[in-house]
Amino acid sequence: MTLVHSGKVRELYAVGDDQLLMVASDRISAFDVVLAEPIPDKGRVLTAMTVHWLDALSDLAPSHLLSAEPAELPAETAELGDVAGRAMLVRRAEMLPIECIVRGYLAGSGWKEYQSAGTLHGRSLPAGLRQADRLPEPLFTPSTKATEGHDLNISFDEAAELVGKETAGAARHLCVEAYRRAHAAAEAQGIIVADTKFELGFIDGKLALCDEVLTPDSSRFWPADEWEPGTNPPSYDKQPVRDWLEASGWDKVPPPPALPAEVVQSTSRRYVTAYERICSRRLAQWYGARR
């Protein structure tokens, strides 16, 4: 198959003129560096969660997804080896050149900004908020899509200059509503969606959800019973990898040190737990389960 793009985590292959095969790998990156050790089941979790959320949000917006069922993928997929459970056949989209981030809690870079300036994404917030506090309302905080280095936060007006005022407004409405729904659904399963990043594109003239949706790679998931404002709650993502790398003394310049087996397994468990708790399904029931 013709490789269109290879990123840190996934590959895109051309399928005719208007479709793509999106394959999520088990690769993991930290501090903008891809590590040598794969995380078992990570690609299946990213794919299964994306399919779950695209179905749950299908009445809100169309998506790029055509199928993730192995039997419905192009015959040429066999050339790629065993990608069952990690591959999605999707429609091509005219992607927006912005990251559509929604924040519901004060965490990460948002908490750092608030500590220094009393703002979040340049907007003033009430005084006296603590780390991990819930925001009065979910905030749409777009950023650029950097081809190299880090994405840069931009204002809504700057996003409107890039995509047009009407499109920026539609993107904000769609993403905030999708976040609200996801937050309520996850909270019912004992998980808090602190923030998340959406990617949108136009398909047949309509704004659609694309790429991965509400996964541990694009979101911050906290166990509700361990959420306590004023602290940094544990999260279902690659935090064990980041913590170990920070403690290792690595200078964050390639090549990275080899991850110990226990860190690899701990991270894998976090990804699987996120899927199973939020989606109320066993990952063993998803395509590509190891026998």
C-alpha positions in Angstrom: 0.0 0.0 0.0 1.1 3.6 -0.6 2.3 5.2 2.6 1.0 8.8 2.8 2.3 9.8 6.2 4.1 8.3 9.1 3.8 10.0 12.5 5.0 9.3 16.0 2.2 6.9 16.7 0.3 6.1 13.4 0.7 5.6 9.7 -1.7 6.6 6.9 -2.0 4.7 3.7 -3.9 5.7 0.5 -6.9 3.7 -0.5 -8.0 5.0 -3.8 -8.6 8.7 -4.2 -10.9 9.4 -1.3 -10.1 7.0 1.5 -7.3 6.3 3.9 -6.2 3.4 6.0 -5.2 4.7 9.5 -3.1 2.3 11.5 -2.3 3.0 15.1 1.0 1.5 16.3 2.1 0.5 19.8 4.8 3.2 19.7 5.0 5.7 22.5 6.6 9.1 22.5 7.6 11.3 25.4 9.1 14.8 25.3 8.8 14.7 21.5 10.9 11.6 21.2 9.7 8.2 20.1 10.9 5.5 22.5 12.3 2.1 21.3 10.0 0.0 23.4 6.4 -0.6 22.2 3.5 -0.5 24.7 1.4 -3.7 24.3 -2.2 -3.1 23.3 -1.7 0.7 23.0 -2.7 0.8 19.3 -5.8 -1.3 19.9 -6.9 0.9 22.8 -6.5 4.1 20.7 -8.5 2.5 17.9 -11.2 0.9 20.0 -11.8 4.1 22.1 -12.0 6.2 18.9 -14.6 3.9 17.4 -16.6 4.0 20.7 -16.7 7.7 20.9 -17.4 8.3 17.2 -20.4 6.1 17.6 -21.5 7.8 20.8 -21.2 11.2 19.2 -22.6 10.3 15.8 -25.8 12.3 16.3 -23.7 15.4 17.1 -21.4 15.4 14.1 -20.3 13.1 11.2 -16.9 11.5 11.3 -14.3 10.1 8.9 -14.8 6.5 10.0 -16.0 3.9 7.5 -15.1 0.7 9.3 -12.6 -0.9 11.8 -13.9 -4.4 11.2 -10.9 -6.4 9.8 -13.2 -8.2 7.2 -14.2 -4.8 5.8 -10.7 -3.4 5.3 -9.1 -3.4 1.8 -7.5 -6.7 0.8 -4.1 -4.9 0.5 -4.1 -4.4 4.3 -2.6 -7.9 4.5 0.6 -6.5 3.2 1.0 -4.6 6.5 1.0 -7.7 8.7 -1.3 -8.2 11.7 -3.1 -4.8 12.1 -6.4 -6.2 13.3 -7.9 -3.9 16.0 -5.4 -1.2 15.1 -6.6 -0.1 11.7 -9.5 2.1 10.6 -10.7 2.7 7.0 -11.6 6.4 6.9 -12.7 9.1 4.4 -10.3 11.8 3.4 -11.1 15.1 4.9 -10.0 18.7 4.4 -8.4 19.1 7.8 -8.5 22.3 9.8 -5.0 23.7 10.5 -5.7 24.0 14.2 -5.8 21.7 17.2 -9.2 22.0 18.9 -8.6 21.7 22.7 -11.2 21.8 25.3 -10.3 22.2 29.0 -12.7 21.5 31.8 -10.2 21.6 34.7 -7.1 23.6 35.7 -4.3 21.2 34.9 -1.0 20.9 33.0 0.2 24.0 31.1 -3.1 25.7 32.0 -2.3 25.4 35.7 1.2 26.9 35.1 -0.3 29.8 33.2 -2.9 30.5 36.0 -0.2 30.4 38.7 1.9 33.0 36.8 -0.8 35.3 35.4 -4.2 34.4 36.8 -5.4 33.5 33.3 -6.1 30.4 31.2 -5.3 30.8 27.5 -5.2 34.5 28.1 -8.6 34.7 29.7 -8.9 35.9 33.3 -10.1 33.4 35.8 -11.5 33.9 39.3 -8.8 34.2 42.0 -8.0 31.4 44.5 -8.4 28.5 42.1 -6.4 25.4 42.9 -4.6 22.8 40.8 -7.2 20.4 39.3 -10.2 22.7 40.1 -13.1 22.4 37.8 -13.5 25.4 35.6 -16.8 27.4 35.7 -17.3 26.4 32.1 -15.4 24.2 29.6 -13.0 26.5 27.6 -12.1 26.1 23.9 -8.4 26.7 23.7 -7.1 26.2 20.2 -3.5 25.9 19.2 -1.5 25.7 16.0 -0.4 22.4 14.4 3.3 22.6 14.4 5.2 20.5 11.8 8.3 20.7 14.1 8.6 21.4 17.8 5.6 22.3 20.0 2.1 23.5 19.1 1.5 27.2 20.0 -1.5 28.4 21.8 -3.6 30.9 19.9 -6.7 33.0 20.7 -10.1 32.3 19.2 -9.6 35.4 17.0 -6.3 34.0 15.7 -8.0 30.7 15.0 -10.7 32.5 13.1 -8.0 34.2 11.0 -6.7 30.7 10.0 -10.0 29.0 9.3 -12.6 31.7 9.0 -14.9 33.1 11.7 -17.9 30.9 10.9 -15.8 27.7 10.9 -14.0 28.7 14.1 -17.4 29.2 15.8 -18.7 25.9 14.5 -15.6 24.1 15.7 -15.9 25.7 19.2 -19.5 24.7 19.5 -18.9 21.1 18.3 -15.9 20.5 20.5 -17.4 22.0 23.7 -20.6 20.0 23.2 -18.6 16.8 22.5 -16.5 17.4 25.6 -19.7 18.0 27.8 -21.2 14.7 26.6 -18.0 12.8 27.0 -17.4 14.2 30.5 -20.9 13.2 31.6 -20.6 9.7 30.1 -17.1 9.1 31.6 -18.1 10.5 35.0 -20.9 7.9 35.2 -18.1 5.3 34.9 -16.0 6.9 37.6 -13.6 8.8 35.3 -13.1 12.5 34.9 -12.2 13.9 31.5 -10.1 16.8 32.5 -9.3 18.0 29.0 -9.1 16.7 25.5 -7.9 17.5 22.0 -10.1 17.1 18.9 -9.1 17.2 15.2 -11.8 18.4 12.8 -12.1 18.4 9.0 -14.6 19.0 6.3 -16.1 16.0 4.5 -18.8 16.6 1.9 -19.0 20.2 3.1 -19.7 19.2 6.8 -17.5 19.6 9.8 -16.5 16.1 10.9 -14.6 14.5 13.8 -11.4 13.0 12.5 -8.2 11.2 13.7 -8.3 9.8 17.3 -11.1 10.9 19.6 -11.1 11.0 23.4 -8.2 8.5 23.9 -5.4 8.5 26.6 -3.1 10.0 24.0 -5.4 13.0 23.3 -7.0 13.4 26.7 -6.3 13.7 30.4 -8.4 11.0 32.3 -8.5 11.1 36.1 -10.1 8.5 38.4 -12.9 10.4 40.1 -12.3 8.8 43.5 -8.8 10.1 43.5 -9.5 13.6 42.2 -8.8 16.2 44.9 -8.4 19.9 44.0 -5.1 21.2 45.2 -3.3 18.0 44.1 -2.2 16.6 40.7 -4.5 13.5 40.3 -3.1 10.3 38.7 -4.0 9.9 35.1 -4.6 7.1 32.7 -2.0 7.8 30.2 1.8 7.6 29.7 2.6 9.3 33.0 4.7 6.3 34.2 6.9 6.7 31.2 7.3 10.5 31.8 8.0 10.0 35.5 10.7 7.3 34.9 12.4 9.3 32.2 12.5 12.4 34.4 14.0 10.4 37.3 16.5 8.7 35.0 18.4 11.9 34.4 18.0 11.8 30.7 18.6 15.2 29.0 15.6 14.7 26.6 17.9 14.6 23.6 17.8 11.4 21.4 18.5 8.6 21.9 16.3 8.0 25.0 17.2 5.3 27.6 15.6 1.9 27.4 12.4 1.6 29.4 12.3 -1.1 32.1 9.8 -3.9 31.5 7.8 -2.9 34.6 7.3 0.6 33.2 6.2 -0.8 29.9 3.7 -3.1 31.6 2.4 -0.4 34.0 1.8 1.9 31.1 0.0 -0.8 29.1 -2.3 -1.5 32.1 -3.2 2.2 32.3 -4.2 2.3 28.6 -6.3 -0.9 28.9 -7.9 0.3 32.2 -8.9 3.6 30.6 -10.7 1.8 27.8 -12.4 -0.8 29.9 -13.6 1.6 32.6 -14.8 4.4 30.2 -16.3 2.2 27.5 -17.6 -0.6 29.8 -16.1 -3.2 27.6 -13.3 -5.7 27.8 -10.4 -5.1 25.5 -10.2 -8.8 24.9 -13.5 -8.5 23.0 -12.0 -6.0 20.5 -10.4 -7.1 17.3 -6.9 -8.4 17.4 -6.9 -9.8 20.9 -3.9 -12.1 21.6 -4.9 -15.7 22.0 
